[in-house]
Amino acid sequence: MKKTYTVMNPTGIHARPALKIVEAATRHLSDSYLVKDGSLFFAKSLVNMISIGAKFGDEIEVIAEGEDSEAAVEAIGAVLTARH
């Protein structure tokens, strides 16, 4: 399952939203990844999520593979589209 989202947080993906992405990803069994500018980042790694460097308005593709992949993608997408 994959879906593209736009980062809506005015300050982008910094420490707090990065942690929320990791928490959303680890609640699911599926392996989850974010793709930005052709680079793949493992969503269950806080270091990866901080290093993605996503800013407001950036498009991020969320990919999940596994039995609960749809729920994982939606949970991560909710964090990416949150305005705070």
Biopython code that builds the backbone (N, CA, C, O; Angstrom):
import numpy as np
from Bio.PDB.StructureBuilder import StructureBuilder

atoms = [
    (1, "MET", "N", (0.852, -1.178, 0.000)),
    (1, "MET", "CA", (0.000, 0.000, 0.000)),
    (1, "MET", "C", (0.892, 1.232, 0.000)),
    (1, "MET", "O", (1.873, 1.301, 0.740)),
    (2, "LYS", "N", (0.547, 2.192, -0.826)),
    (2, "LYS", "CA", (1.278, 3.454, -0.802)),
    (2, "LYS", "C", (0.353, 4.609, -1.128)),
    (2, "LYS", "O", (-0.632, 4.468, -1.852)),
    (3, "LYS", "N", (0.702, 5.753, -0.571)),
    (3, "LYS", "CA", (-0.105, 6.949, -0.759)),
    (3, "LYS", "C", (0.796, 8.165, -0.550)),
    (3, "LYS", "O", (1.735, 8.127, 0.246)),
    (4, "THR", "N", (0.499, 9.239, -1.272)),
    (4, "THR", "CA", (1.294, 10.462, -1.162)),
    (4, "THR", "C", (0.542, 11.494, -0.323)),
    (4, "THR", "O", (-0.661, 11.696, -0.485)),
    (5, "TYR", "N", (1.276, 12.135, 0.570)),
    (5, "TYR", "CA", (0.722, 13.158, 1.457)),
    (5, "TYR", "C", (1.570, 14.425, 1.352)),
    (5, "TYR", "O", (2.741, 14.377, 0.975)),
    (6, "THR", "N", (0.957, 15.553, 1.691)),
    (6, "THR", "CA", (1.664, 16.829, 1.753)),
    (6, "THR", "C", (1.878, 17.192, 3.218)),
    (6, "THR", "O", (0.945, 17.126, 4.018)),
    (7, "VAL", "N", (3.098, 17.574, 3.568)),
    (7, "VAL", "CA", (3.412, 17.986, 4.939)),
    (7, "VAL", "C", (2.693, 19.303, 5.211)),
    (7, "VAL", "O", (2.909, 20.295, 4.514)),
    (8, "MET", "N", (1.837, 19.303, 6.230)),
    (8, "MET", "CA", (1.031, 20.485, 6.528)),
    (8, "MET", "C", (1.493, 21.234, 7.775)),
    (8, "MET", "O", (0.987, 22.320, 8.060)),
    (9, "ASN", "N", (2.443, 20.674, 8.519)),
    (9, "ASN", "CA", (2.968, 21.355, 9.696)),
    (9, "ASN", "C", (3.826, 22.528, 9.221)),
    (9, "ASN", "O", (4.776, 22.323, 8.465)),
    (10, "PRO", "N", (3.509, 23.757, 9.650)),
    (10, "PRO", "CA", (4.265, 24.924, 9.184)),
    (10, "PRO", "C", (5.764, 24.847, 9.467)),
    (10, "PRO", "O", (6.556, 25.475, 8.764)),
    (11, "THR", "N", (6.157, 24.094, 10.477)),
    (11, "THR", "CA", (7.584, 23.970, 10.802)),
    (11, "THR", "C", (8.194, 22.689, 10.244)),
    (11, "THR", "O", (9.356, 22.391, 10.518)),
    (12, "GLY", "N", (7.434, 21.933, 9.473)),
    (12, "GLY", "CA", (7.953, 20.717, 8.855)),
    (12, "GLY", "C", (8.058, 19.559, 9.828)),
    (12, "GLY", "O", (7.427, 19.549, 10.885)),
    (13, "ILE", "N", (8.870, 18.582, 9.446)),
    (13, "ILE", "CA", (9.051, 17.401, 10.290)),
    (13, "ILE", "C", (10.305, 17.607, 11.137)),
    (13, "ILE", "O", (11.426, 17.355, 10.694)),
    (14, "HIS", "N", (10.086, 18.070, 12.360)),
    (14, "HIS", "CA", (11.169, 18.236, 13.329)),
    (14, "HIS", "C", (11.020, 17.134, 14.376)),
    (14, "HIS", "O", (10.327, 16.148, 14.122)),
    (15, "ALA", "N", (11.639, 17.267, 15.523)),
    (15, "ALA", "CA", (11.691, 16.181, 16.511)),
    (15, "ALA", "C", (10.315, 15.662, 16.940)),
    (15, "ALA", "O", (10.100, 14.450, 16.960)),
    (16, "ARG", "N", (9.394, 16.542, 17.279)),
    (16, "ARG", "CA", (8.102, 16.080, 17.797)),
    (16, "ARG", "C", (7.286, 15.336, 16.738)),
    (16, "ARG", "O", (6.835, 14.225, 17.015)),
    (17, "PRO", "N", (7.071, 15.894, 15.527)),
    (17, "PRO", "CA", (6.336, 15.124, 14.525)),
    (17, "PRO", "C", (7.085, 13.859, 14.097)),
    (17, "PRO", "O", (6.460, 12.852, 13.765)),
    (18, "ALA", "N", (8.412, 13.908, 14.103)),
    (18, "ALA", "CA", (9.186, 12.711, 13.758)),
    (18, "ALA", "C", (8.886, 11.595, 14.748)),
    (18, "ALA", "O", (8.701, 10.443, 14.355)),
    (19, "LEU", "N", (8.837, 11.936, 16.035)),
    (19, "LEU", "CA", (8.515, 10.944, 17.058)),
    (19, "LEU", "C", (7.097, 10.410, 16.866)),
    (19, "LEU", "O", (6.857, 9.215, 17.036)),
    (20, "LYS", "N", (6.160, 11.285, 16.512)),
    (20, "LYS", "CA", (4.779, 10.843, 16.279)),
    (20, "LYS", "C", (4.694, 9.888, 15.088)),
    (20, "LYS", "O", (3.899, 8.949, 15.109)),
    (21, "ILE", "N", (5.498, 10.113, 14.056)),
    (21, "ILE", "CA", (5.528, 9.199, 12.910)),
    (21, "ILE", "C", (6.049, 7.840, 13.354)),
    (21, "ILE", "O", (5.471, 6.808, 13.010)),
    (22, "VAL", "N", (7.139, 7.834, 14.117)),
    (22, "VAL", "CA", (7.706, 6.573, 14.611)),
    (22, "VAL", "C", (6.684, 5.839, 15.473)),
    (22, "VAL", "O", (6.523, 4.626, 15.341)),
    (23, "GLU", "N", (5.993, 6.560, 16.354)),
    (23, "GLU", "CA", (4.971, 5.939, 17.201)),
    (23, "GLU", "C", (3.847, 5.350, 16.358)),
    (23, "GLU", "O", (3.384, 4.242, 16.628)),
    (24, "ALA", "N", (3.406, 6.081, 15.341)),
    (24, "ALA", "CA", (2.345, 5.577, 14.458)),
    (24, "ALA", "C", (2.811, 4.329, 13.720)),
    (24, "ALA", "O", (2.052, 3.370, 13.578)),
    (25, "ALA", "N", (4.045, 4.335, 13.253)),
    (25, "ALA", "CA", (4.576, 3.192, 12.504)),
    (25, "ALA", "C", (4.747, 1.968, 13.394)),
    (25, "ALA", "O", (4.434, 0.853, 12.978)),
    (26, "THR", "N", (5.239, 2.164, 14.608)),
    (26, "THR", "CA", (5.513, 1.019, 15.482)),
    (26, "THR", "C", (4.250, 0.408, 16.076)),
    (26, "THR", "O", (4.304, -0.694, 16.622)),
    (27, "ARG", "N", (3.133, 1.087, 15.983)),
    (27, "ARG", "CA", (1.858, 0.500, 16.424)),
    (27, "ARG", "C", (1.357, -0.560, 15.448)),
    (27, "ARG", "O", (0.394, -1.271, 15.738)),
    (28, "HIS", "N", (2.002, -0.664, 14.306)),
    (28, "HIS", "CA", (1.566, -1.602, 13.267)),
    (28, "HIS", "C", (2.660, -2.619, 12.977)),
    (28, "HIS", "O", (3.847, -2.341, 13.147)),
    (29, "LEU", "N", (2.244, -3.795, 12.540)),
    (29, "LEU", "CA", (3.187, -4.865, 12.222)),
    (29, "LEU", "C", (3.903, -4.629, 10.900)),
    (29, "LEU", "O", (5.018, -5.109, 10.698)),
    (30, "SER", "N", (3.272, -3.903, 10.014)),
    (30, "SER", "CA", (3.832, -3.664, 8.679)),
    (30, "SER", "C", (5.146, -2.895, 8.759)),
    (30, "SER", "O", (5.356, -2.097, 9.673)),
    (31, "ASP", "N", (6.023, -3.144, 7.795)),
    (31, "ASP", "CA", (7.209, -2.313, 7.623)),
    (31, "ASP", "C", (6.775, -1.072, 6.859)),
    (31, "ASP", "O", (6.134, -1.171, 5.813)),
    (32, "SER", "N", (7.125, 0.090, 7.380)),
    (32, "SER", "CA", (6.684, 1.352, 6.790)),
    (32, "SER", "C", (7.884, 2.208, 6.409)),
    (32, "SER", "O", (8.904, 2.237, 7.098)),
    (33, "TYR", "N", (7.726, 2.903, 5.285)),
    (33, "TYR", "CA", (8.798, 3.744, 4.758)),
    (33, "TYR", "C", (8.211, 5.054, 4.258)),
    (33, "TYR", "O", (7.055, 5.104, 3.836)),
    (34, "LEU", "N", (9.004, 6.106, 4.306)),
    (34, "LEU", "CA", (8.658, 7.375, 3.693)),
    (34, "LEU", "C", (9.652, 7.624, 2.571)),
    (34, "LEU", "O", (10.841, 7.337, 2.709)),
    (35, "VAL", "N", (9.160, 8.159, 1.463)),
    (35, "VAL", "CA", (10.020, 8.470, 0.327)),
    (35, "VAL", "C", (9.942, 9.972, 0.073)),
    (35, "VAL", "O", (8.863, 10.531, -0.125)),
    (36, "LYS", "N", (11.111, 10.611, 0.083)),
    (36, "LYS", "CA", (11.199, 12.043, -0.222)),
    (36, "LYS", "C", (12.334, 12.242, -1.214)),
    (36, "LYS", "O", (13.469, 11.833, -0.969)),
    (37, "ASP", "N", (12.020, 12.865, -2.319)),
    (37, "ASP", "CA", (13.019, 13.153, -3.357)),
    (37, "ASP", "C", (13.799, 11.906, -3.773)),
    (37, "ASP", "O", (15.004, 11.968, -4.016)),
    (38, "GLY", "N", (13.100, 10.780, -3.851)),
    (38, "GLY", "CA", (13.715, 9.540, -4.301)),
    (38, "GLY", "C", (14.480, 8.774, -3.239)),
    (38, "GLY", "O", (14.971, 7.678, -3.509)),
    (39, "SER", "N", (14.592, 9.325, -2.037)),
    (39, "SER", "CA", (15.290, 8.639, -0.947)),
    (39, "SER", "C", (14.283, 7.941, -0.042)),
    (39, "SER", "O", (13.218, 8.481, 0.257)),
    (40, "LEU", "N", (14.637, 6.729, 0.389)),
    (40, "LEU", "CA", (13.769, 5.889, 1.211)),
    (40, "LEU", "C", (14.210, 5.972, 2.670)),
    (40, "LEU", "O", (15.393, 5.828, 2.978)),
    (41, "PHE", "N", (13.241, 6.205, 3.573)),
    (41, "PHE", "CA", (13.516, 6.330, 5.002)),
    (41, "PHE", "C", (12.624, 5.358, 5.770)),
    (41, "PHE", "O", (11.412, 5.326, 5.554)),
    (42, "PHE", "N", (13.215, 4.566, 6.667)),
    (42, "PHE", "CA", (12.472, 3.607, 7.483)),
    (42, "PHE", "C", (11.697, 4.368, 8.551)),
    (42, "PHE", "O", (12.287, 5.096, 9.350)),
    (43, "ALA", "N", (10.368, 4.202, 8.568)),
    (43, "ALA", "CA", (9.501, 5.009, 9.431)),
    (43, "ALA", "C", (9.573, 4.633, 10.905)),
    (43, "ALA", "O", (9.090, 5.387, 11.750)),
    (44, "LYS", "N", (10.161, 3.488, 11.235)),
    (44, "LYS", "CA", (10.258, 3.088, 12.639)),
    (44, "LYS", "C", (11.574, 3.537, 13.270)),
    (44, "LYS", "O", (11.890, 3.149, 14.395)),
    (45, "SER", "N", (12.334, 4.348, 12.553)),
    (45, "SER", "CA", (13.614, 4.861, 13.045)),
    (45, "SER", "C", (13.513, 6.367, 13.271)),
    (45, "SER", "O", (13.285, 7.126, 12.329)),
    (46, "LEU", "N", (13.684, 6.796, 14.518)),
    (46, "LEU", "CA", (13.613, 8.221, 14.824)),
    (46, "LEU", "C", (14.716, 8.996, 14.095)),
    (46, "LEU", "O", (14.480, 10.099, 13.604)),
    (47, "VAL", "N", (15.892, 8.429, 14.028)),
    (47, "VAL", "CA", (16.995, 9.088, 13.317)),
    (47, "VAL", "C", (16.628, 9.298, 11.847)),
    (47, "VAL", "O", (16.878, 10.365, 11.288)),
    (48, "ASN", "N", (16.031, 8.272, 11.221)),
    (48, "ASN", "CA", (15.607, 8.399, 9.822)),
    (48, "ASN", "C", (14.555, 9.484, 9.662)),
    (48, "ASN", "O", (14.616, 10.275, 8.720)),
    (49, "MET", "N", (13.587, 9.528, 10.577)),
    (49, "MET", "CA", (12.496, 10.492, 10.445)),
    (49, "MET", "C", (12.979, 11.924, 10.653)),
    (49, "MET", "O", (12.486, 12.842, 9.999)),
    (50, "ILE", "N", (13.932, 12.122, 11.550)),
    (50, "ILE", "CA", (14.479, 13.465, 11.735)),
    (50, "ILE", "C", (15.326, 13.859, 10.525)),
    (50, "ILE", "O", (15.302, 15.012, 10.095)),
    (51, "SER", "N", (16.067, 12.908, 9.983)),
    (51, "SER", "CA", (16.976, 13.222, 8.872)),
    (51, "SER", "C", (16.274, 13.381, 7.526)),
    (51, "SER", "O", (16.910, 13.756, 6.541)),
    (52, "ILE", "N", (14.963, 13.099, 7.470)),
    (52, "ILE", "CA", (14.242, 13.232, 6.198)),
    (52, "ILE", "C", (14.214, 14.699, 5.741)),
    (52, "ILE", "O", (14.172, 14.976, 4.542)),
    (53, "GLY", "N", (14.236, 15.628, 6.693)),
    (53, "GLY", "CA", (14.312, 17.047, 6.342)),
    (53, "GLY", "C", (13.101, 17.575, 5.595)),
    (53, "GLY", "O", (13.233, 18.451, 4.739)),
    (54, "ALA", "N", (11.926, 17.055, 5.907)),
    (54, "ALA", "CA", (10.714, 17.488, 5.209)),
    (54, "ALA", "C", (10.244, 18.839, 5.737)),
    (54, "ALA", "O", (10.225, 19.084, 6.943)),
    (55, "LYS", "N", (9.871, 19.697, 4.814)),
    (55, "LYS", "CA", (9.386, 21.034, 5.148)),
    (55, "LYS", "C", (7.910, 21.161, 4.763)),
    (55, "LYS", "O", (7.363, 20.324, 4.045)),
    (56, "PHE", "N", (7.289, 22.223, 5.257)),
    (56, "PHE", "CA", (5.897, 22.513, 4.915)),
    (56, "PHE", "C", (5.728, 22.497, 3.397)),
    (56, "PHE", "O", (6.497, 23.128, 2.671)),
    (57, "GLY", "N", (4.724, 21.777, 2.930)),
    (57, "GLY", "CA", (4.422, 21.724, 1.507)),
    (57, "GLY", "C", (5.121, 20.611, 0.746)),
    (57, "GLY", "O", (4.776, 20.344, -0.405)),
    (58, "ASP", "N", (6.098, 19.955, 1.366)),
    (58, "ASP", "CA", (6.778, 18.837, 0.697)),
    (58, "ASP", "C", (5.822, 17.663, 0.523)),
    (58, "ASP", "O", (4.975, 17.403, 1.379)),
    (59, "GLU", "N", (5.966, 16.963, -0.586)),
    (59, "GLU", "CA", (5.180, 15.754, -0.810)),
    (59, "GLU", "C", (6.001, 14.551, -0.383)),
    (59, "GLU", "O", (7.160, 14.393, -0.767)),
    (60, "ILE", "N", (5.368, 13.702, 0.425)),
    (60, "ILE", "CA", (6.011, 12.512, 0.966)),
    (60, "ILE", "C", (5.167, 11.304, 0.586)),
    (60, "ILE", "O", (3.957, 11.287, 0.811)),
    (61, "GLU", "N", (5.805, 10.306, 0.015)),
    (61, "GLU", "CA", (5.107, 9.055, -0.283)),
    (61, "GLU", "C", (5.297, 8.120, 0.906)),
    (61, "GLU", "O", (6.418, 7.910, 1.369)),
    (62, "VAL", "N", (4.198, 7.565, 1.393)),
    (62, "VAL", "CA", (4.233, 6.613, 2.498)),
    (62, "VAL", "C", (3.966, 5.231, 1.919)),
    (62, "VAL", "O", (2.981, 5.024, 1.210)),
    (63, "ILE", "N", (4.847, 4.291, 2.228)),
    (63, "ILE", "CA", (4.728, 2.919, 1.739)),
    (63, "ILE", "C", (4.725, 1.988, 2.941)),
    (63, "ILE", "O", (5.539, 2.140, 3.852)),
    (64, "ALA", "N", (3.816, 1.031, 2.944)),
    (64, "ALA", "CA", (3.810, 0.015, 3.999)),
    (64, "ALA", "C", (3.577, -1.342, 3.359)),
    (64, "ALA", "O", (2.810, -1.482, 2.406)),
    (65, "GLU", "N", (4.262, -2.338, 3.910)),
    (65, "GLU", "CA", (4.142, -3.707, 3.427)),
    (65, "GLU", "C", (3.848, -4.609, 4.614)),
    (65, "GLU", "O", (4.607, -4.637, 5.583)),
    (66, "GLY", "N", (2.741, -5.350, 4.539)),
    (66, "GLY", "CA", (2.381, -6.249, 5.625)),
    (66, "GLY", "C", (0.881, -6.322, 5.785)),
    (66, "GLY", "O", (0.123, -5.716, 5.028)),
    (67, "GLU", "N", (0.467, -7.081, 6.791)),
    (67, "GLU", "CA", (-0.958, -7.369, 6.954)),
    (67, "GLU", "C", (-1.808, -6.157, 7.326)),
    (67, "GLU", "O", (-2.996, -6.122, 7.006)),
    (68, "ASP", "N", (-1.230, -5.176, 7.985)),
    (68, "ASP", "CA", (-2.000, -3.980, 8.360)),
    (68, "ASP", "C", (-1.451, -2.732, 7.663)),
    (68, "ASP", "O", (-1.433, -1.640, 8.231)),
    (69, "SER", "N", (-1.008, -2.921, 6.430)),
    (69, "SER", "CA", (-0.350, -1.831, 5.699)),
    (69, "SER", "C", (-1.255, -0.622, 5.479)),
    (69, "SER", "O", (-0.797, 0.518, 5.565)),
    (70, "GLU", "N", (-2.523, -0.857, 5.198)),
    (70, "GLU", "CA", (-3.428, 0.275, 4.957)),
    (70, "GLU", "C", (-3.567, 1.129, 6.210)),
    (70, "GLU", "O", (-3.515, 2.356, 6.137)),
    (71, "ALA", "N", (-3.744, 0.486, 7.353)),
    (71, "ALA", "CA", (-3.864, 1.220, 8.616)),
    (71, "ALA", "C", (-2.572, 1.962, 8.942)),
    (71, "ALA", "O", (-2.611, 3.081, 9.453)),
    (72, "ALA", "N", (-1.437, 1.350, 8.651)),
    (72, "ALA", "CA", (-0.145, 1.994, 8.907)),
    (72, "ALA", "C", (0.017, 3.245, 8.055)),
    (72, "ALA", "O", (0.432, 4.291, 8.554)),
    (73, "VAL", "N", (-0.307, 3.138, 6.779)),
    (73, "VAL", "CA", (-0.192, 4.289, 5.875)),
    (73, "VAL", "C", (-1.107, 5.417, 6.339)),
    (73, "VAL", "O", (-0.695, 6.577, 6.372)),
    (74, "GLU", "N", (-2.333, 5.089, 6.693)),
    (74, "GLU", "CA", (-3.281, 6.123, 7.136)),
    (74, "GLU", "C", (-2.824, 6.785, 8.433)),
    (74, "GLU", "O", (-2.965, 7.999, 8.584)),
    (75, "ALA", "N", (-2.281, 6.010, 9.369)),
    (75, "ALA", "CA", (-1.824, 6.568, 10.643)),
    (75, "ALA", "C", (-0.654, 7.527, 10.433)),
    (75, "ALA", "O", (-0.613, 8.605, 11.026)),
    (76, "ILE", "N", (0.282, 7.134, 9.599)),
    (76, "ILE", "CA", (1.425, 8.006, 9.306)),
    (76, "ILE", "C", (0.963, 9.235, 8.526)),
    (76, "ILE", "O", (1.432, 10.346, 8.773)),
    (77, "GLY", "N", (0.057, 9.033, 7.597)),
    (77, "GLY", "CA", (-0.487, 10.144, 6.821)),
    (77, "GLY", "C", (-1.182, 11.174, 7.692)),
    (77, "GLY", "O", (-1.114, 12.372, 7.415)),
    (78, "ALA", "N", (-1.850, 10.715, 8.741)),
    (78, "ALA", "CA", (-2.523, 11.639, 9.657)),
    (78, "ALA", "C", (-1.513, 12.549, 10.352)),
    (78, "ALA", "O", (-1.796, 13.722, 10.594)),
    (79, "VAL", "N", (-0.349, 12.017, 10.669)),
    (79, "VAL", "CA", (0.697, 12.840, 11.288)),
    (79, "VAL", "C", (1.246, 13.843, 10.270)),
    (79, "VAL", "O", (1.443, 15.015, 10.592)),
    (80, "LEU", "N", (1.489, 13.383, 9.057)),
    (80, "LEU", "CA", (2.047, 14.265, 8.026)),
    (80, "LEU", "C", (1.116, 15.422, 7.684)),
    (80, "LEU", "O", (1.579, 16.516, 7.362)),
    (81, "THR", "N", (-0.176, 15.193, 7.750)),
    (81, "THR", "CA", (-1.133, 16.230, 7.364)),
    (81, "THR", "C", (-1.639, 17.061, 8.540)),
    (81, "THR", "O", (-2.420, 17.993, 8.350)),
    (82, "ALA", "N", (-1.198, 16.728, 9.759)),
    (82, "ALA", "CA", (-1.586, 17.522, 10.932)),
    (82, "ALA", "C", (-0.922, 18.893, 10.840)),
    (82, "ALA", "O", (0.230, 19.007, 10.420)),
    (83, "ARG", "N", (-1.642, 19.910, 11.229)),
    (83, "ARG", "CA", (-1.128, 21.277, 11.106)),
    (83, "ARG", "C", (-0.323, 21.730, 12.322)),
    (83, "ARG", "O", (0.069, 22.894, 12.403)),
    (84, "HIS", "N", (-0.074, 20.836, 13.254)),
    (84, "HIS", "CA", (0.717, 21.206, 14.446)),
    (84, "HIS", "C", (1.586, 20.064, 14.894)),
    (84, "HIS", "O", (2.316, 20.193, 15.877)),
]
sb = StructureBuilder()
sb.init_structure("model")
sb.init_model(0)
sb.init_chain("A")
sb.init_seg("    ")
for serial, (resi, resn, name, xyz) in enumerate(atoms, 1):
    if name == "N":
        sb.init_residue(resn, " ", resi, " ")
    sb.init_atom(name, np.array(xyz, "f"), 0.0, 1.0, " ", f" {name:<3s}", serial, name[0])
structure = sb.get_structure()
